[in-house]
Amino acid sequence: MKSRAILTFVFSAGAMMAAWAAPVPTILTIKETISDTAIVYPESFETDTHAMRENWYIRNYTALDADVESIAASDNTSDAVFIERLKALPTEIEMPYNSIVRSYIEMYITRRRDLVETMLGMSMYYMPIFEQALEKEGMPLELKNLPIIESALNPVAVSRAGATGLWQFMIGTARGLGLEVNSLVDERRDPYRSSEMAARYLKELYGIYGDWSLAIAAYNCGPGNVNKALRRAAADSGDSGKKDFWEIYYYLPRETRGYVPAFIAANYVMTYFKCHGISPGLAKKPLITDTISINRRVHFDQISAVLSMPLEEIRVLNPQYRKDIIPGNVRPYKLILPSQQVYSYIMSEDSILAYENSRYAQREVVNPTNYDENSGNGTYERKLVTKYHKVRRGESLSVIARRYGTTVSSIKRANGLRGDGIQRGQLLKISTYQRVRVKDNDKQEVAKASASKKQSKATKKKTSAATRKHKVRSGETLSGIAMKYKGVTVADIRRANGIRGSKIRAGQTLLIPIK
């Protein structure tokens, strides 16, 4: 019994020594070994790739690289390879690896490969804009990949919470940063303005925490939530010096926990996409743009019609104008166009502003009329009218149908079209209803015409009823037939049967007026 007690003491002491010798978890071990069984992926992973590929820029300026081999969706890249590749990234912001980071990388390179391909195509236009804004504020350039997880590079993306644009600003945050948001203009959707404010906001957040992972987390959920997580982590551990994202990981909102891992994964996939057989977007031709200051109210349709530009092209380059209207009469606004179109706009500005001005102009003063629409001064009626439309570059049947308030099937039927294909310069017949004011005298004329038409029909009916039938026999002539009926002339027979000459044939049935 005594020896067993001594042996038990030895084992207990050994266990205590082992516990004292075990390394205390540090920031380095936590960030490399942390795991999460309840990962929440950002909304950007749900982006409709098919809809994005219909983007005008993607269709006209990019192509997928056919030289890159297609690797199966299941990827067997080892942890060691991922670690080495992340270490090789030339970034100021730390890019550690763990199972959570791997889950985001695998999502990009397996299930959302098509999304990565599309974003690579869009990145050729947007990344230089992001880099310019970050460089101006002295920020790490790898932050250009934040919009990858925020919006999947869709400038008009809107989250379920209402965050909008490439950098996904809420209205309150956007206005606090000096961005304009109203019914016509939303600068959250402006790639240049939103990037400038995002870089400035990230700089402020880094100034608060002195740590890029915490600054990035605060960008997602707000400084209040990050500060709360820091306080709770410090209270639970008794260490008030906790200032690392991975140490407060489980104290953050669930959506924010994956934000930094997703950012690391975005930097990885946008660099090493070829290693996983993902086809990069290649430029078919360069898109060089320039900016014009607009100080008059103008509609995109006016620009599109006079400059023969696709409406979608103007929208892609100027997504901040929510209703296709530039309110330049309020203050000067910028308009971005391909550089070759800028000079055309300057030379044609008067024609652009005059194009269908009555349709697009904003009325400044309106006096009410002194009569009722349905009073003796006149009424309004809807009439079916026929118009002709010359197809412009980039237009589709659906776009044309919306413009004239009709349907695609109606246009097809009127023009004998089977499919949806139309060509630039093609003249289409459009049948649409138009509201027309009818004055009293017009109404009287319409009533008279209608009455006359009814009388004519009645007379015709009466005339057609006062006839008899005659079957032509062999050898008969019109003059011979006319002589058989009292008071009937050859002219009467011709008029009743719509005959111009004198030729008739045996067996033919003729109508003979009754006199």
Secondary structure as UniProt FT lines:
FT   HELIX           2..21
FT   HELIX           27..33
FT   HELIX           43..46
FT   HELIX           49..53
FT   HELIX           56..61
FT   STRAND          62..64
FT   TURN            66..67
FT   HELIX           79..87
FT   HELIX           99..106
FT   HELIX           107..111
FT   HELIX           113..137
FT   HELIX           141..145
FT   HELIX           146..151
FT   TURN            152..153
FT   TURN            155..156
FT   TURN            160..161
FT   TURN            165..168
FT   HELIX           171..176
FT   TURN            177..178
FT   STRAND          185..186
FT   HELIX           187..189
FT   HELIX           191..209
FT   HELIX           212..221
FT   HELIX           223..237
FT   TURN            240..241
FT   TURN            245..247
FT   HELIX           249..251
FT   HELIX           254..257
FT   HELIX           259..272
FT   HELIX           273..276
FT   STRAND          281..283
FT   STRAND          289..294
FT   STRAND          297..299
FT   HELIX           300..307
FT   HELIX           311..317
FT   TURN            319..320
FT   TURN            322..323
FT   STRAND          325..327
FT   TURN            328..330
FT   STRAND          333..338
FT   HELIX           339..354
FT   TURN            355..356
FT   HELIX           357..360
FT   TURN            373..374
FT   TURN            376..377
FT   STRAND          379..390
FT   TURN            393..394
FT   HELIX           397..404
FT   HELIX           408..415
FT   TURN            424..425
FT   STRAND          427..438
FT   HELIX           440..465
FT   STRAND          467..471
FT   TURN            474..475
FT   HELIX           478..484
FT   TURN            486..487
FT   HELIX           490..497
FT   TURN            506..507
FT   STRAND          509..513
//
